[in-house]
């Protein structure tokens, strides 16, 4: 792979199968990863997020990723848009999402997430929208009323 690659766009019906390639983590200059609307499965490698600190858009919607959303997601501090909707993620929404200072758009709908929405996420100064429908969540924080 070309190490100075800034954009990886293989979304919308390329029917890519298999797991998320951990080798993408060496592409430290990536600003955009768009692999949405494919047939990818498995978990997202936990080390990936701490390696991709230049990332501004991570779009993995409409695949079959499973397990929990790794807590290391909070290390991608340049991310403005995070699309993990329509997958098979389970467990809690990680509080580490509140470390994404540039986050504007968060999409987690149509997963099997449970519990509460961390109130800290609603405190992000640039945060504009969150998609959480079809969830088993409780106590959606009052800080989201500003969104």
C-alpha positions in Angstrom: 0.0 0.0 0.0 1.1 3.5 -0.7 2.0 5.0 2.7 1.1 8.6 2.0 -2.4 7.7 0.8 -5.0 10.1 2.2 -8.3 8.7 1.0 -9.6 5.2 0.8 -13.0 5.1 -0.7 -14.4 1.6 -1.5 -18.0 2.2 -0.5 -21.5 1.6 -1.9 -21.9 -1.8 -3.2 -18.4 -3.0 -4.0 -19.4 -6.2 -2.1 -16.1 -6.3 -0.3 -16.1 -9.3 2.0 -13.8 -10.5 4.8 -12.5 -8.7 7.9 -11.1 -5.2 8.3 -7.5 -5.4 7.1 -5.2 -4.4 10.0 -2.6 -3.3 7.4 -4.7 -0.1 6.9 -3.2 1.0 10.3 0.2 1.7 8.7 -1.4 4.4 6.5 -1.0 7.1 9.1 -1.8 9.9 6.7 -5.2 8.7 5.9 -7.9 11.3 6.3 -10.8 9.4 4.9 -11.8 5.7 5.2 -15.1 4.9 3.5 -15.9 1.2 3.4 -19.7 1.5 3.9 -22.3 -0.6 2.3 -20.2 -3.7 1.7 -20.3 -7.2 3.3 -17.4 -6.9 5.7 -17.4 -8.9 8.9 -15.6 -9.5 12.2 -14.2 -6.9 14.6 -12.4 -3.7 14.0 -8.7 -4.1 15.2 -8.4 -2.1 18.4 -4.9 -0.8 17.5 -6.3 0.8 14.3 -7.7 3.9 16.0 -4.5 4.8 17.8 -2.6 4.6 14.5 -5.0 6.7 12.4 -4.7 10.0 14.2 -5.1 12.1 11.0 -8.5 10.5 10.2 -11.4 12.9 9.7 -14.0 10.5 8.3 -14.5 6.9 9.3 -17.5 5.4 7.4 -18.1 1.7 8.0 -21.9 1.8 7.8 -24.0 -1.1 6.5 -21.6 -4.0 6.9 -21.6 -6.8 9.4 -18.9 -5.7 11.9 -19.5 -7.2 15.3 -18.3 -7.2 18.9 -18.0 -3.9 20.9 -16.9 -0.5 19.6 -13.3 -0.4 20.8 -12.5 2.1 23.5 -9.5 3.2 21.5 -11.9 5.0 19.2 -11.3 8.0 21.4 -7.7 8.4 20.1 -8.9 9.6 16.6 -9.1 13.2 17.8 -9.4 14.6 14.3 -12.5 12.7 13.4 -15.5 14.9 12.4 -17.8 12.1 11.2 -18.0 8.5 12.5 -20.5 6.2 10.8 -20.8 2.9 12.4 -24.6 2.4 11.8 -26.2 -0.7 10.5 -23.7 -3.2 11.8 -23.8 -5.8 14.5 -22.0 -3.9 17.3 -23.1 -4.7 20.8 -22.3 -3.6 24.4 -22.1 0.0 25.7 -21.3 3.2 23.8 -17.8 3.9 24.8 -17.2 7.0 26.9 -14.0 7.5 25.0 -16.1 9.0 22.2 -16.2 12.1 24.3 -12.4 12.6 23.4 -13.3 13.2 19.8 -13.1 17.0 20.0 -13.8 17.6 16.3 -16.8 15.2 16.2 -19.8 16.7 14.4 -21.7 13.7 13.2 -22.1 10.3 15.0 -24.1 7.5 13.6 -24.6 4.4 15.7 -28.2 3.4 14.7 -29.3 -0.2 14.0 -26.8 -2.0 16.2 -27.3 -3.9 19.4 -25.9 -1.3 21.7 -27.4 -1.2 25.3 -27.1 0.9 28.4 -26.9 4.7 28.5 -25.5 7.3 26.2 -22.5 8.8 27.9 -23.4 12.4 28.8 -19.9 13.6 28.0 -20.6 13.1 24.2 -23.3 15.7 24.3 -20.8 18.2 25.8 -18.6 18.2 22.7 -18.5 21.8 21.4 -18.7 21.0 17.7 -21.2 18.2 18.0 -24.3 18.7 15.8 -26.1 15.4 15.3 -26.3 11.9 16.6 -28.3 9.0 15.2 -29.3 6.4 17.8 -32.6 4.9 16.7 -33.5 1.3 17.2 -31.5 0.9 20.4 -32.0 -0.5 23.8 -30.7 2.7 25.5 -31.8 4.3 28.8 -31.4 7.7 30.3 -30.5 9.7 27.2 -28.7 12.6 28.8 -30.3 16.1 29.0 -27.2 17.6 27.4 -28.4 16.2 24.0 -31.3 18.6 24.0 -29.0 21.3 22.7 -28.3 19.2 19.6 
